[in-house]
Structure formats: C-alpha cells, structure tokens
Amino acid sequence: MKDKKVRHIFFYKNYYLDFFKSLNAKVQEKLNWTLKLISTVERVPIKYFRFIENSNGLYEVRVEVGSDIFRVFCFFDEGKLVILINGFQKKTQKTSKREIEKAEKLKKEYFNEKRKR
C-alpha cells in the first residue's frame, strides 16, 4: 500500500540538496525517514518538526544521529507544500541567529521569485 501524502515537500534551488550531499549515509537515511514522516503523518511529533519561535513562519526539521544534531529550515506555501531551504549541523543549545536570518532571506527570495512568475 502506498503512503498517502498529507504534505508535499519541495527543495528550493539546491540549498537543501547541497547540504544533504555533504552528510554521511546514516544521517541521509535519517533525514529521508524524517521527511517521509512529515509528508505522510497528520500530526508530526515536535521531536522531528517544530515551529521556530520569533521567526517569520519558519519551521525546522530535526534529526539526531548519535550525539550529532542536524536542522533543516523550511516553511509552508499554499497550505500543504513544505519548502526546504538551508540545513546545518547544530553545535550549541541555541539555534544560530545567523542561520535563522539566512533562512528568512531564502524564504523572502522564494516568494519574490514566485510572485514574478
């Protein structure tokens, strides 16, 4: 039986794919599993997907492999379309303000390009 899609995932330009290619196979496998979960489960556990407080509509995909923690920023477009943008390895307790600012810039770029089409 095929998994029913609750959400669709879209990679904006190559930001996510470049990050993904830089990771080892175990992390890639966990990210793929997590993205499948996000696209097929109505209520995704906060452990894997959560809203970023004090952001302009950003969410983060959360993955842990061993003691390594990875985050991929994303946002919604047209309700059920999840747009993946930049990813990074988290090395401190607090998410880097610089990474959030980069994600917000990419989100703005996405919507500006979409508006021009």
Backbone as JSON Lines, residues from 0, in Angstrom:
{"i":0,"aa":"M","n":[0.83,-1.19,0.0],"ca":[0.0,0.0,0.0],"c":[0.88,1.26,0.0]}
{"i":1,"aa":"K","n":[0.53,2.21,-0.84],"ca":[1.28,3.46,-0.93],"c":[0.9,4.39,0.22]}
{"i":2,"aa":"D","n":[1.9,5.11,0.75],"ca":[1.63,6.08,1.81],"c":[0.88,7.27,1.21]}
{"i":3,"aa":"K","n":[-0.18,7.67,1.89],"ca":[-0.96,8.83,1.45],"c":[-0.23,10.1,1.87]}
{"i":4,"aa":"K","n":[-0.07,11.03,0.96],"ca":[0.61,12.3,1.25],"c":[-0.32,13.27,1.95]}
{"i":5,"aa":"V","n":[0.12,13.76,3.07],"ca":[-0.59,14.79,3.82],"c":[0.0,16.15,3.43]}
{"i":6,"aa":"R","n":[1.29,16.14,3.18],"ca":[2.04,17.33,2.76],"c":[2.96,16.93,1.61]}
{"i":7,"aa":"H","n":[3.31,17.91,0.8],"ca":[4.27,17.69,-0.28],"c":[5.53,18.48,0.05]}
{"i":8,"aa":"I","n":[6.68,17.88,-0.24],"ca":[7.96,18.51,0.08],"c":[8.64,18.94,-1.21]}
{"i":9,"aa":"F","n":[9.14,20.17,-1.2],"ca":[9.78,20.77,-2.36],"c":[11.14,21.31,-1.92]}
{"i":10,"aa":"F","n":[12.17,21.06,-2.71],"ca":[13.51,21.57,-2.41],"c":[13.69,22.87,-3.19]}
{"i":11,"aa":"Y","n":[13.88,23.98,-2.48],"ca":[14.09,25.26,-3.14],"c":[15.53,25.36,-3.61]}
{"i":12,"aa":"K","n":[15.69,25.51,-4.92],"ca":[17.01,25.55,-5.57],"c":[17.81,24.35,-5.08]}
{"i":13,"aa":"N","n":[19.12,24.53,-4.83],"ca":[19.94,23.4,-4.38],"c":[20.39,23.53,-2.93]}
{"i":14,"aa":"Y","n":[19.79,24.45,-2.19],"ca":[20.25,24.69,-0.82],"c":[20.19,23.41,0.03]}
{"i":15,"aa":"Y","n":[19.04,22.77,0.05],"ca":[18.91,21.55,0.85],"c":[19.74,20.42,0.26]}
{"i":16,"aa":"L","n":[19.67,20.23,-1.05],"ca":[20.38,19.11,-1.69],"c":[21.89,19.2,-1.5]}
{"i":17,"aa":"D","n":[22.45,20.41,-1.56],"ca":[23.9,20.57,-1.33],"c":[24.25,20.17,0.11]}
{"i":18,"aa":"F","n":[23.42,20.58,1.05],"ca":[23.63,20.21,2.45],"c":[23.52,18.69,2.6]}
{"i":19,"aa":"F","n":[22.48,18.1,2.02],"ca":[22.23,16.66,2.12],"c":[23.41,15.86,1.58]}
{"i":20,"aa":"K","n":[23.95,16.25,0.45],"ca":[25.07,15.54,-0.18],"c":[26.33,15.58,0.68]}
{"i":21,"aa":"S","n":[26.44,16.58,1.57],"ca":[27.64,16.72,2.41],"c":[27.6,15.81,3.63]}
{"i":22,"aa":"L","n":[26.47,15.14,3.86],"ca":[26.28,14.33,5.07],"c":[26.64,12.86,4.83]}
{"i":23,"aa":"N","n":[26.94,12.15,5.91],"ca":[27.23,10.73,5.76],"c":[25.92,9.95,5.54]}
{"i":24,"aa":"A","n":[26.05,8.71,5.11],"ca":[24.9,7.89,4.71],"c":[23.88,7.71,5.84]}
{"i":25,"aa":"K","n":[24.35,7.56,7.06],"ca":[23.44,7.35,8.19],"c":[22.55,8.58,8.44]}
{"i":26,"aa":"V","n":[23.15,9.76,8.35],"ca":[22.39,11.0,8.53],"c":[21.42,11.19,7.36]}
{"i":27,"aa":"Q","n":[21.87,10.9,6.15],"ca":[21.0,11.0,4.97],"c":[19.78,10.08,5.12]}
{"i":28,"aa":"E","n":[20.02,8.87,5.58],"ca":[18.93,7.91,5.78],"c":[17.92,8.43,6.81]}
{"i":29,"aa":"K","n":[18.41,9.0,7.9],"ca":[17.52,9.53,8.94],"c":[16.75,10.74,8.43]}
{"i":30,"aa":"L","n":[17.4,11.59,7.65],"ca":[16.7,12.74,7.08],"c":[15.6,12.27,6.13]}
{"i":31,"aa":"N","n":[15.9,11.3,5.28],"ca":[14.88,10.77,4.36],"c":[13.7,10.19,5.13]}
{"i":32,"aa":"W","n":[13.98,9.45,6.19],"ca":[12.92,8.87,7.02],"c":[12.06,9.98,7.63]}
{"i":33,"aa":"T","n":[12.72,11.02,8.14],"ca":[12.01,12.13,8.78],"c":[11.15,12.89,7.77]}
{"i":34,"aa":"L","n":[11.67,13.11,6.57],"ca":[10.88,13.82,5.54],"c":[9.68,12.98,5.11]}
{"i":35,"aa":"K","n":[9.84,11.67,5.06],"ca":[8.7,10.8,4.74],"c":[7.64,10.91,5.83]}
{"i":36,"aa":"L","n":[8.08,10.92,7.09],"ca":[7.17,11.08,8.22],"c":[6.39,12.4,8.1]}
{"i":37,"aa":"I","n":[7.1,13.48,7.82],"ca":[6.48,14.8,7.7],"c":[5.46,14.83,6.56]}
{"i":38,"aa":"S","n":[5.75,14.11,5.49],"ca":[4.85,14.15,4.34],"c":[3.65,13.21,4.47]}
{"i":39,"aa":"T","n":[3.7,12.25,5.41],"ca":[2.62,11.25,5.46],"c":[1.83,11.21,6.78]}
{"i":40,"aa":"V","n":[2.3,11.89,7.83],"ca":[1.63,11.84,9.13],"c":[0.95,13.19,9.38]}
{"i":41,"aa":"E","n":[-0.31,13.13,9.77],"ca":[-1.08,14.37,10.01],"c":[-0.46,15.21,11.13]}
{"i":42,"aa":"R","n":[-0.18,14.59,12.27],"ca":[0.4,15.31,13.41],"c":[1.82,14.82,13.65]}
{"i":43,"aa":"V","n":[2.78,15.57,13.14],"ca":[4.19,15.17,13.25],"c":[4.68,15.51,14.66]}
{"i":44,"aa":"P","n":[5.32,14.56,15.34],"ca":[5.85,14.84,16.69],"c":[6.84,16.01,16.67]}
{"i":45,"aa":"I","n":[6.78,16.84,17.69],"ca":[7.65,18.02,17.8],"c":[9.13,17.62,17.8]}
{"i":46,"aa":"K","n":[9.41,16.41,18.16],"ca":[10.8,15.9,18.15],"c":[11.4,15.99,16.74]}
{"i":47,"aa":"Y","n":[10.56,15.9,15.72],"ca":[11.03,15.87,14.33],"c":[10.73,17.14,13.53]}
{"i":48,"aa":"F","n":[9.76,17.94,13.99],"ca":[9.31,19.07,13.18],"c":[8.67,20.09,14.1]}
{"i":49,"aa":"R","n":[9.21,21.31,14.13],"ca":[8.61,22.29,15.02],"c":[8.74,23.71,14.47]}
{"i":50,"aa":"F","n":[7.81,24.55,14.91],"ca":[7.81,25.97,14.57],"c":[8.94,26.66,15.32]}
{"i":51,"aa":"I","n":[9.61,27.59,14.67],"ca":[10.68,28.34,15.32],"c":[10.11,29.63,15.88]}
{"i":52,"aa":"E","n":[10.14,29.74,17.2],"ca":[9.63,30.93,17.88],"c":[10.36,32.17,17.39]}
{"i":53,"aa":"N","n":[9.66,33.29,17.37],"ca":[10.23,34.58,16.96],"c":[10.81,34.57,15.55]}
{"i":54,"aa":"S","n":[10.22,33.78,14.68],"ca":[10.64,33.77,13.28],"c":[9.45,34.19,12.43]}
{"i":55,"aa":"N","n":[9.71,34.38,11.17],"ca":[8.67,34.79,10.23],"c":[8.1,33.56,9.53]}
{"i":56,"aa":"G","n":[7.51,32.65,10.32],"ca":[6.87,31.47,9.72],"c":[7.81,30.33,9.38]}
{"i":57,"aa":"L","n":[8.96,30.28,10.02],"ca":[9.93,29.2,9.75],"c":[9.67,28.0,10.66]}
{"i":58,"aa":"Y","n":[9.96,26.84,10.12],"ca":[9.92,25.58,10.86],"c":[11.28,24.93,10.71]}
{"i":59,"aa":"E","n":[11.54,23.95,11.58],"ca":[12.78,23.19,11.42],"c":[12.48,21.7,11.46]}
{"i":60,"aa":"V","n":[13.14,20.99,10.54],"ca":[13.15,19.54,10.55],"c":[14.3,19.18,11.46]}
{"i":61,"aa":"R","n":[14.05,18.28,12.42],"ca":[15.04,17.97,13.45],"c":[15.47,16.51,13.34]}
{"i":62,"aa":"V","n":[16.78,16.3,13.27],"ca":[17.33,14.95,13.16],"c":[18.51,14.8,14.1]}
{"i":63,"aa":"E","n":[18.52,13.69,14.82],"ca":[19.66,13.35,15.68],"c":[20.18,11.99,15.27]}
{"i":64,"aa":"V","n":[21.49,11.89,15.1],"ca":[22.14,10.62,14.82],"c":[23.31,10.53,15.79]}
{"i":65,"aa":"G","n":[23.2,9.62,16.75],"ca":[24.2,9.55,17.8],"c":[24.15,10.84,18.6]}
{"i":66,"aa":"S","n":[25.3,11.47,18.77],"ca":[25.34,12.73,19.51],"c":[25.3,13.94,18.58]}
{"i":67,"aa":"D","n":[25.17,13.69,17.27],"ca":[25.12,14.78,16.29],"c":[23.67,15.22,16.05]}
{"i":68,"aa":"I","n":[23.49,16.53,15.98],"ca":[22.16,17.1,15.77],"c":[22.19,17.93,14.48]}
{"i":69,"aa":"F","n":[21.16,17.73,13.65],"ca":[21.06,18.44,12.38],"c":[19.7,19.12,12.29]}
{"i":70,"aa":"R","n":[19.68,20.27,11.63],"ca":[18.44,21.01,11.44],"c":[18.35,21.43,9.97]}
{"i":71,"aa":"V","n":[17.12,21.41,9.46],"ca":[16.85,21.91,8.12],"c":[15.68,22.88,8.26]}
{"i":72,"aa":"F","n":[15.89,24.11,7.83],"ca":[14.81,25.09,7.89],"c":[13.87,24.91,6.72]}
{"i":73,"aa":"C","n":[12.62,25.23,6.96],"ca":[11.6,25.13,5.93],"c":[10.45,26.06,6.27]}
{"i":74,"aa":"F","n":[9.51,26.17,5.34],"ca":[8.31,26.98,5.55],"c":[7.21,26.41,4.68]}
{"i":75,"aa":"F","n":[6.01,26.86,4.92],"ca":[4.85,26.38,4.16],"c":[4.5,27.36,3.05]}
{"i":76,"aa":"D","n":[4.02,26.81,1.95],"ca":[3.47,27.6,0.86],"c":[2.18,26.91,0.43]}
{"i":77,"aa":"E","n":[1.14,27.69,0.24],"ca":[-0.15,27.16,-0.2],"c":[-0.63,26.0,0.68]}
{"i":78,"aa":"G","n":[-0.5,26.16,1.98],"ca":[-1.06,25.21,2.93],"c":[-0.26,23.95,3.19]}
{"i":79,"aa":"K","n":[-0.23,23.05,2.23],"ca":[0.37,21.73,2.48],"c":[1.68,21.5,1.73]}
{"i":80,"aa":"L","n":[2.27,22.57,1.21],"ca":[3.54,22.46,0.49],"c":[4.66,22.93,1.42]}
{"i":81,"aa":"V","n":[5.58,22.02,1.75],"ca":[6.7,22.33,2.64],"c":[7.91,22.62,1.76]}
{"i":82,"aa":"I","n":[8.47,23.82,1.89],"ca":[9.61,24.24,1.1],"c":[10.87,24.11,1.97]}
{"i":83,"aa":"L","n":[11.78,23.2,1.59],"ca":[13.02,23.01,2.34],"c":[14.07,23.99,1.83]}
{"i":84,"aa":"I","n":[14.79,24.59,2.79],"ca":[15.85,25.52,2.4],"c":[17.16,25.09,3.07]}
{"i":85,"aa":"N","n":[17.8,25.95,3.83],"ca":[19.13,25.65,4.34],"c":[19.15,24.67,5.51]}
{"i":86,"aa":"G","n":[20.2,23.9,5.57],"ca":[20.41,22.96,6.66],"c":[21.77,23.2,7.3]}
{"i":87,"aa":"F","n":[21.94,22.71,8.52],"ca":[23.21,22.88,9.21],"c":[23.31,21.87,10.34]}
{"i":88,"aa":"Q","n":[24.53,21.65,10.81],"ca":[24.74,20.8,11.98],"c":[24.72,21.71,13.19]}
{"i":89,"aa":"K","n":[23.88,21.37,14.15],"ca":[23.73,22.19,15.35],"c":[24.8,21.8,16.37]}
{"i":90,"aa":"K","n":[25.55,22.8,16.83],"ca":[26.64,22.51,17.75],"c":[26.47,23.17,19.12]}
{"i":91,"aa":"T","n":[25.44,24.02,19.24],"ca":[25.18,24.67,20.53],"c":[23.71,24.47,20.89]}
{"i":92,"aa":"Q","n":[23.36,24.78,22.12],"ca":[21.99,24.61,22.58],"c":[21.02,25.51,21.82]}
{"i":93,"aa":"K","n":[21.44,26.73,21.55],"ca":[20.58,27.7,20.9],"c":[20.83,27.7,19.39]}
{"i":94,"aa":"T","n":[19.74,27.79,18.61],"ca":[19.88,27.85,17.16],"c":[20.49,29.19,16.77]}
{"i":95,"aa":"S","n":[21.49,29.14,15.91],"ca":[22.23,30.32,15.49],"c":[21.32,31.37,14.85]}
{"i":96,"aa":"K","n":[21.41,32.59,15.33],"ca":[20.64,33.7,14.77],"c":[21.02,33.89,13.3]}
{"i":97,"aa":"R","n":[22.28,33.68,12.98],"ca":[22.76,33.82,11.6],"c":[22.06,32.82,10.68]}
{"i":98,"aa":"E","n":[21.87,31.58,11.14],"ca":[21.19,30.56,10.34],"c":[19.71,30.92,10.14]}
{"i":99,"aa":"I","n":[19.09,31.45,11.17],"ca":[17.69,31.87,11.06],"c":[17.56,33.03,10.07]}
{"i":100,"aa":"E","n":[18.46,34.0,10.16],"ca":[18.43,35.14,9.23],"c":[18.63,34.67,7.79]}
{"i":101,"aa":"K","n":[19.52,33.72,7.58],"ca":[19.74,33.16,6.25],"c":[18.46,32.49,5.74]}
{"i":102,"aa":"A","n":[17.8,31.74,6.59],"ca":[16.57,31.05,6.21],"c":[15.48,32.06,5.86]}
{"i":103,"aa":"E","n":[15.36,33.12,6.65],"ca":[14.34,34.13,6.36],"c":[14.63,34.85,5.04]}
{"i":104,"aa":"K","n":[15.9,35.06,4.75],"ca":[16.29,35.67,3.47],"c":[15.9,34.75,2.31]}
{"i":105,"aa":"L","n":[16.16,33.45,2.45],"ca":[15.81,32.49,1.39],"c":[14.3,32.38,1.21]}
{"i":106,"aa":"K","n":[13.56,32.45,2.3],"ca":[12.1,32.41,2.21],"c":[11.59,33.62,1.43]}
{"i":107,"aa":"K","n":[12.12,34.79,1.75],"ca":[11.74,36.02,1.05],"c":[12.08,35.91,-0.44]}
{"i":108,"aa":"E","n":[13.27,35.39,-0.74],"ca":[13.71,35.19,-2.13],"c":[12.74,34.26,-2.87]}
{"i":109,"aa":"Y","n":[12.34,33.18,-2.23],"ca":[11.41,32.23,-2.82],"c":[10.09,32.91,-3.23]}
{"i":110,"aa":"F","n":[9.5,33.66,-2.28],"ca":[8.22,34.3,-2.56],"c":[8.36,35.44,-3.59]}
{"i":111,"aa":"N","n":[9.49,36.15,-3.58],"ca":[9.73,37.18,-4.61],"c":[9.79,36.56,-6.0]}
{"i":112,"aa":"E","n":[10.51,35.43,-6.13],"ca":[10.6,34.73,-7.42],"c":[9.24,34.18,-7.84]}
{"i":113,"aa":"K","n":[8.5,33.67,-6.9],"ca":[7.19,33.11,-7.2],"c":[6.24,34.2,-7.7]}
{"i":114,"aa":"R","n":[6.3,35.37,-7.08],"ca":[5.45,36.5,-7.45],"c":[5.74,36.96,-8.88]}
{"i":115,"aa":"K","n":[7.01,36.87,-9.28],"ca":[7.43,37.32,-10.62],"c":[6.97,36.38,-11.73]}
{"i":116,"aa":"R","n":[6.69,35.12,-11.39],"ca":[6.28,34.14,-12.4],"c":[4.89,34.38,-12.89]}
